[in-house]
Amino acid sequence: MMKFTVVTPSFNQARYLERTIESVLSQRGDFELEYLVVDGGSSDGSVDILRRYQGRLWWVSEPDRGQSHAINKGLARATGSVLAWLNSDDTYELGALDRVARTFRDTGARWCFGECRIVDEQDREIRRAIRWYKRRLGRQYSLGRLLTKDLVPQPATFFRRDLFLEAGPVDEAYHLAMDYDLWLRFARIAEPAFIPEALATFRWHDTSKSGGRYADAAWEAYGIARRHALSGERAALRRHYLHVLSLVAVYRALDLLPRSRRSA
């Protein structure tokens, strides 16, 4: 039977942590589940939440070197054949792991990704146009397109343990686009399967790294693409540079909209 290991890195996310935990532990299907929460020594009540789930998940709370280090700590402990990480303010959709398990069995893929809804602090879906845009990109996936933009949504991505051991670990030099670096390494080894349905939600809020530092994340991703591109792939880098300029402009425009209009 297929076994999933899901790792949640967390630090002072008590406001959202329980929703994340419940979304993982509520998954049902023909698979086994191992759930690991790697907390960075939170002081906001996160540890009290984790204690309530003792016996249903493994957890640790101790200082670390940041999110990438926490992810690596968890993945190093993983015993599943399929791995993923889910940040402590994101969630899985009902039935997500069952859908992923069937995809791996049916396709033989070594990694896969699906769609990801964007939600606000109250779980209301926002920025639907971005989800539509990324769905189109997912259907048209290629390594060349991946070099032009970070089109793979991290919360909705799953990979076989042997692929991670071949390509990994997460590069701890990166703090915002470490997932994109890993996807590019995966892409040189194997092509992913795309699942055209929402597997997860990504929570957009001002205190999240992606929400508050989207420009920094976009430029870090561009630097990662430059590092990975081969000599014959320089045109993709030019397109990626233009993509960053447009992406930052779009997100800045969205931030200026009243909250009531951000669901578009």
C-alpha positions in Angstrom: 0.0 0.0 0.0 1.2 3.5 -0.9 2.4 5.5 2.1 2.4 9.3 2.2 4.6 11.4 4.5 3.4 15.0 4.8 5.7 17.5 6.6 4.5 20.8 8.0 7.2 23.3 8.9 5.8 25.9 11.3 6.7 28.9 13.4 4.3 31.0 15.4 1.3 30.1 13.2 -1.2 29.1 15.9 -3.9 31.1 14.2 -3.9 28.7 11.2 -2.1 25.6 12.4 -5.1 23.6 13.5 -6.9 24.1 10.2 -3.8 22.7 8.5 -3.5 19.7 10.8 -7.2 18.8 10.4 -7.0 19.1 6.6 -4.2 16.5 6.6 -5.5 14.1 9.2 -9.0 14.1 7.6 -7.7 12.6 4.4 -9.1 9.2 3.6 -8.3 6.6 0.9 -6.4 3.5 0.0 -3.1 4.7 1.5 -1.2 5.0 4.7 -0.4 8.4 6.2 2.5 9.7 8.2 2.3 13.3 9.4 5.3 15.2 10.8 5.1 18.8 12.2 8.5 20.5 12.6 8.0 23.6 14.7 10.8 26.1 15.1 10.2 26.8 18.8 7.0 28.8 18.7 5.8 30.9 21.6 2.3 31.6 20.5 0.4 28.6 21.6 1.3 26.3 18.7 2.9 23.8 21.1 -0.4 23.5 23.0 -2.2 22.7 19.7 0.4 20.1 18.8 0.0 18.4 22.2 -3.7 17.9 21.6 -2.8 15.8 18.5 -0.2 13.6 20.3 -0.5 10.1 19.0 -2.0 11.2 15.7 1.1 12.9 14.4 4.8 13.2 15.2 6.0 16.7 16.2 9.0 18.5 17.6 9.4 22.1 18.7 12.9 23.4 18.8 15.0 26.3 17.2 16.0 25.7 13.6 17.7 27.6 10.8 14.5 28.6 9.1 11.8 27.0 6.9 14.0 25.2 4.4 15.9 23.6 7.3 12.7 22.5 9.0 11.5 21.0 5.7 14.7 19.0 5.4 14.5 17.9 9.0 11.0 16.5 8.4 11.8 14.9 5.0 14.9 13.2 6.5 12.7 11.5 9.0 10.0 10.5 6.4 9.3 6.8 5.8 6.7 7.2 3.1 7.1 6.4 -0.5 5.4 9.6 -1.5 6.4 12.9 0.1 5.1 16.5 0.4 5.2 19.5 2.6 2.3 21.7 3.6 3.0 25.0 5.2 1.2 25.7 8.5 -1.2 28.3 7.0 -2.2 26.2 4.0 -4.6 23.2 3.7 -5.4 20.1 1.7 -8.8 19.8 -0.1 -11.0 16.8 0.9 -9.9 13.8 -1.1 -6.6 15.3 -2.2 -4.3 12.4 -1.2 -6.7 9.8 -2.6 -6.6 11.6 -5.9 -2.8 11.8 -5.8 -2.5 8.1 -4.9 -4.6 7.2 -7.9 -2.6 9.4 -10.2 0.7 7.8 -9.1 -0.7 4.3 -9.6 -2.3 5.1 -13.0 0.6 7.1 -14.6 3.8 5.8 -13.0 4.9 9.4 -12.6 7.6 10.2 -10.1 6.1 13.5 -9.2 2.8 15.3 -9.8 1.0 18.6 -9.1 -2.5 19.9 -9.2 -4.3 23.2 -8.8 -4.3 25.3 -5.7 -7.0 27.7 -4.6 -5.9 31.0 -3.1 -7.8 31.9 0.1 -7.7 34.8 2.6 -7.5 34.7 6.4 -11.2 33.6 6.7 -10.8 30.8 4.0 -12.7 32.8 1.4 -11.4 32.1 -2.2 -9.6 35.1 -3.7 -7.6 35.8 -6.9 -9.5 33.2 -9.0 -8.0 34.6 -12.2 -4.5 33.6 -10.9 -5.8 30.0 -10.3 -7.3 30.0 -13.9 -4.0 31.2 -15.3 -2.0 28.6 -13.4 -4.4 25.8 -14.5 -3.7 26.7 -18.1 0.0 26.7 -17.5 -0.2 23.3 -15.7 -2.0 21.8 -18.7 0.8 23.1 -21.0 3.7 22.1 -18.7 7.2 21.6 -20.1 10.6 22.1 -18.7 11.0 25.1 -21.0 7.9 26.8 -19.6 9.0 26.0 -16.1 12.2 27.9 -16.7 10.2 30.9 -17.7 8.1 31.0 -14.6 7.4 29.2 -11.3 4.2 27.6 -12.5 4.1 24.6 -10.0 2.0 25.4 -6.8 4.0 24.1 -3.9 1.1 23.0 -1.6 -0.4 20.9 -4.4 2.9 19.1 -5.3 3.8 15.5 -4.4 6.9 13.5 -5.2 8.3 10.0 -4.8 10.9 9.5 -2.1 13.4 8.0 -4.5 13.2 11.1 -6.7 13.8 13.4 -3.7 16.8 11.3 -2.7 18.1 11.6 -6.2 17.6 15.3 -6.5 17.3 16.7 -3.0 17.6 18.0 -0.4 15.9 21.4 -0.2 18.6 24.1 -0.7 18.7 26.0 2.6 20.3 29.0 1.0 16.9 29.9 -0.4 14.1 31.2 1.9 11.3 32.2 -0.5 11.5 30.1 -3.7 13.2 26.9 -2.4 10.4 24.9 -3.9 11.1 26.2 -7.4 14.7 25.2 -7.1 13.6 21.7 -6.2 11.1 21.5 -9.0 13.7 22.4 -11.5 16.0 19.7 -10.2 13.1 17.2 -10.4 12.3 18.4 -14.0 15.7 17.5 -15.2 15.1 13.9 -14.1 11.4 13.2 -14.7 8.3 14.8 -16.2 5.4 15.4 -13.7 1.8 14.4 -14.1 -0.7 17.3 -13.9 -4.0 16.8 -12.0 -6.6 19.3 -13.3 -8.4 19.9 -10.0 -7.8 21.7 -6.7 -5.7 19.6 -4.3 -4.8 22.4 -1.8 -5.4 25.9 -0.7 -2.7 28.6 -0.4 -3.4 31.2 2.2 -2.6 34.8 1.1 -2.1 37.1 4.1 0.1 40.1 4.8 2.2 38.2 7.5 3.0 35.3 5.2 6.4 35.3 3.4 4.7 34.9 0.0 2.0 37.5 0.7 4.3 40.1 2.2 7.4 39.6 0.1 6.1 38.5 -3.3 8.5 40.7 -5.2 11.5 39.3 -3.3 10.2 35.8 -4.0 9.8 36.5 -7.7 13.3 37.8 -8.0 14.7 34.9 -6.0 13.0 32.5 -8.4 14.5 34.4 -11.4 18.0 33.9 -9.8 17.2 30.2 -9.4 16.2 29.9 -13.1 19.5 31.6 -14.1 21.4 29.1 -12.1 19.6 26.1 -13.6 19.4 27.3 -17.3 21.8 25.6 -19.8 23.5 27.6 -22.5 20.8 26.8 -25.0 18.0 28.0 -22.7 18.9 31.7 -22.4 15.8 32.8 -24.2 13.7 31.3 -21.4 15.6 33.5 -19.0 14.7 36.6 -20.9 11.0 35.6 -20.8 11.4 34.9 -17.1 12.8 38.4 -16.5 9.8 39.9 -18.3 7.5 37.6 -16.4 8.8 38.9 -13.0 8.3 42.5 -14.1 4.7 41.8 -15.1 4.0 39.6 -12.0 5.2 42.2 -9.5 3.1 44.9 -11.3 0.0 42.7 -11.2 0.3 41.8 -7.6 0.9 45.4 -6.6 -2.2 46.4 -8.5 -4.2 43.7 -6.7 -3.0 45.0 -3.4 -4.5 48.4 -4.2 -7.9 46.9 -4.7 -10.5 47.0 -1.9 -10.7 43.7 -0.2 -14.2 43.2 -1.5 -12.9 43.1 -5.1 -9.9 40.8 -4.5 -11.9 37.6 -5.2 -11.8 38.2 -8.9 
